[in-house]
Amino acid sequence: MAHADVKLDALGLFCPMPIILTAKKIKELAVGQVLEVISDDEGIKKDMPAWCQTTEHELVGFEEELIASKQAYKAFVRKK
């Protein structure tokens, strides 16, 4: 499991909102800090790696787990 400095709860939000919120939140972090984004939108599995490649931030981890009996995804992004 990756270590996160800041967590962003995007549960219940669908594309493109988790990415929009990630872009906004990552601006508040210092270079090197890790943002954990929690989402139940399956689209994040493709969207977050693509966004990281485009913005040159680093996707350092990705996990799937059940949260309140719903499939959820955790993306860990290091600010570059």
The 8 nearest C-alpha neighbors of each residue, nearest first, counted from 0:
[[1, 2, 60, 62, 61, 3, 75, 59],
 [0, 2, 60, 3, 75, 59, 61, 33],
 [3, 1, 0, 4, 33, 75, 35, 34],
 [2, 4, 33, 5, 35, 34, 1, 6],
 [3, 5, 33, 32, 34, 2, 6, 35],
 [6, 4, 34, 3, 35, 33, 7, 32],
 [7, 5, 35, 34, 36, 8, 3, 4],
 [6, 8, 36, 35, 37, 9, 5, 34],
 [9, 7, 37, 10, 36, 6, 38, 35],
 [8, 10, 38, 37, 17, 12, 7, 11],
 [11, 9, 38, 39, 12, 8, 37, 40],
 [10, 12, 9, 39, 13, 38, 40, 8],
 [13, 11, 10, 9, 16, 17, 40, 14],
 [12, 14, 40, 16, 15, 17, 11, 42],
 [15, 13, 16, 17, 42, 12, 40, 18],
 [14, 16, 18, 17, 13, 19, 12, 46],
 [15, 17, 19, 14, 18, 13, 20, 12],
 [18, 16, 20, 19, 9, 15, 21, 14],
 [17, 19, 21, 16, 20, 15, 22, 47],
 [20, 18, 16, 22, 21, 17, 15, 23],
 [21, 19, 23, 17, 18, 22, 16, 24],
 [22, 20, 18, 24, 23, 19, 25, 17],
 [21, 23, 19, 20, 25, 24, 18, 26],
 [22, 24, 20, 21, 25, 26, 19, 27],
 [25, 23, 21, 26, 27, 22, 20, 28],
 [24, 26, 28, 27, 22, 23, 21, 78],
 [25, 27, 24, 28, 23, 22, 29, 78],
 [28, 26, 25, 24, 29, 23, 22, 30],
 [29, 27, 25, 26, 32, 30, 78, 24],
 [28, 30, 32, 31, 27, 78, 26, 25],
 [29, 31, 78, 79, 32, 28, 77, 33],
 [32, 30, 78, 77, 79, 29, 33, 28],
 [31, 33, 77, 30, 29, 78, 4, 28],
 [34, 32, 77, 3, 4, 76, 75, 78],
 [33, 35, 5, 76, 3, 75, 6, 4],
 [36, 34, 75, 6, 3, 74, 7, 5],
 [35, 37, 7, 74, 73, 6, 8, 34],
 [38, 36, 73, 8, 9, 72, 7, 10],
 [39, 37, 10, 9, 72, 40, 71, 36],
 [38, 40, 71, 10, 72, 70, 41, 11],
 [41, 39, 42, 38, 13, 43, 12, 14],
 [42, 40, 43, 44, 39, 72, 38, 71],
 [43, 41, 40, 44, 45, 46, 14, 13],
 [42, 44, 46, 41, 47, 45, 40, 38],
 [43, 45, 42, 46, 41, 47, 48, 72],
 [46, 44, 43, 42, 47, 48, 49, 41],
 [45, 47, 43, 49, 48, 44, 42, 50],
 [46, 48, 50, 43, 49, 45, 51, 44],
 [49, 47, 51, 50, 46, 45, 52, 58],
 [50, 48, 52, 46, 47, 51, 53, 45],
 [49, 51, 47, 53, 52, 48, 46, 54],
 [52, 50, 56, 48, 54, 53, 55, 49],
 [51, 53, 55, 49, 50, 54, 48, 56],
 [52, 54, 50, 51, 55, 49, 56, 48],
 [53, 55, 51, 56, 52, 50, 49, 57],
 [56, 54, 52, 51, 53, 57, 79, 50],
 [57, 55, 51, 79, 78, 54, 77, 76],
 [56, 58, 77, 76, 59, 51, 55, 78],
 [59, 57, 76, 60, 75, 51, 77, 48],
 [60, 58, 75, 76, 57, 77, 1, 61],
 [61, 59, 75, 58, 74, 1, 62, 76],
 [60, 62, 74, 73, 75, 63, 59, 72],
 [63, 61, 73, 72, 74, 64, 60, 0],
 [64, 62, 72, 71, 73, 70, 61, 65],
 [63, 65, 71, 70, 66, 72, 62, 73],
 [64, 66, 70, 69, 68, 71, 67, 63],
 [65, 67, 69, 68, 71, 70, 64, 39],
 [66, 68, 69, 65, 70, 71, 64, 39],
 [69, 67, 66, 65, 70, 71, 64, 39],
 [70, 68, 65, 66, 67, 71, 39, 64],
 [71, 69, 65, 64, 39, 66, 68, 72],
 [72, 70, 39, 64, 38, 65, 63, 66],
 [71, 73, 63, 38, 37, 62, 39, 64],
 [74, 72, 37, 62, 36, 61, 63, 35],
 [73, 75, 61, 36, 35, 60, 76, 72],
 [74, 76, 35, 60, 59, 34, 58, 61],
 [75, 77, 58, 34, 33, 57, 59, 74],
 [78, 76, 33, 57, 32, 31, 56, 79],
 [77, 79, 30, 56, 31, 32, 33, 76],
 [78, 56, 30, 31, 77, 55, 57, 32]]
